[in-house]
Amino acid sequence: MDGPGPFVPERNSGFLLFSPDAVGSGHQRFALLHLASLGIRAKGVAVVRPTPEQIAALYGKNRRGRPPEAEDLLVDRLFAAGPSLAYWLVFDGRPETPSLTDTLRVLKGPSDPAGCLPGHLRHILGAENRLMNGVHSSDSPEEASAELDALGVTEFGAVPAATDGAAPNRPSSALSVACLVRRRVLDAVHVTAVPEVDALQVRAQELAARRTKSAVTLRALDELWERQHALVERARPRDWRAVTDSLAEVAEVCSKRFDPDALGAAVAPFGVRPTDWEDLVLRCQAATGVPAAWRARA
């Protein structure tokens, strides 16, 4: 099926670039559904794998005239870690309404998700820090054309029909990293043969994967992990004390210190290691501090 072709910089046209954290988690579909409810529809889509030079051009206003800083390098690493999706969006609204690029700039919310409100795209995406904030938009139709040129996007393809298939599940939250790494430790020592342990693990992963995490959710996750530690101790797998110490250290690192080196050291005795993506998630969180949504627990 032929796609819609090249972007047309009109008042009712705009584009959003969903970065690999939004695409890998599958959360961009929630943002698109919200936009559709406002009468903003996706006309085309392009898969983008930008180079560091293209990212520097995209964020030129922030980087111009200086060498890349530590956070810039993390952003470069983020975009190199997986595909991004550029969506051509159109709004069939009244002529007196603001341009779509103006509307999208407001809808996406502040760069730091700490300042986002329900209804902002970054809140809907579950973004937790300003480095992995999920989405970029332009300031004008003309800037949209220039940024798409910088990204090498010359043609948009047709937007695939929505499906009920399984969504991607790449973690964009440090708490999800904790759950996935703990799962691998449990698998390594065969504790999952205890049904209660496995059931608690599944429930913890569901809580950690929520796009927004209330204080109630965070307390429930802490309690689930404590119950799981007690069950592991009762099951007495090999080196059970080391297992429970490791599980506790993973929870601590991924909810307070965001230290990928400490995480690796905690799980190495069981032949487990964090993935490059999990390492990146923790480093981005370490650079920006505890997510605002979590602070109510403190």
Secondary structure as GFF3:
##gff-version 3
##sequence-region A 1 298
A	DSSP	beta_strand	13	18	.	.	.	ID=ss1
A	DSSP	alpha_helix	20	25	.	.	.	ID=ss2
A	DSSP	alpha_helix	28	37	.	.	.	ID=ss3
A	DSSP	beta_strand	40	48	.	.	.	ID=ss4
A	DSSP	alpha_helix	52	58	.	.	.	ID=ss5
A	DSSP	alpha_helix	60	63	.	.	.	ID=ss6
A	DSSP	alpha_helix	70	80	.	.	.	ID=ss7
A	DSSP	beta_strand	84	91	.	.	.	ID=ss8
A	DSSP	alpha_helix	100	108	.	.	.	ID=ss9
A	DSSP	three_ten_helix	113	115	.	.	.	ID=ss10
A	DSSP	alpha_helix	121	125	.	.	.	ID=ss11
A	DSSP	beta_strand	135	137	.	.	.	ID=ss12
A	DSSP	alpha_helix	141	151	.	.	.	ID=ss13
A	DSSP	alpha_helix	174	188	.	.	.	ID=ss14
A	DSSP	three_ten_helix	191	193	.	.	.	ID=ss15
A	DSSP	alpha_helix	195	208	.	.	.	ID=ss16
A	DSSP	alpha_helix	215	235	.	.	.	ID=ss17
A	DSSP	alpha_helix	240	252	.	.	.	ID=ss18
A	DSSP	pi_helix	253	257	.	.	.	ID=ss19
A	DSSP	alpha_helix	260	267	.	.	.	ID=ss20
A	DSSP	three_ten_helix	268	270	.	.	.	ID=ss21
A	DSSP	alpha_helix	276	288	.	.	.	ID=ss22
A	DSSP	three_ten_helix	292	297	.	.	.	ID=ss23
###
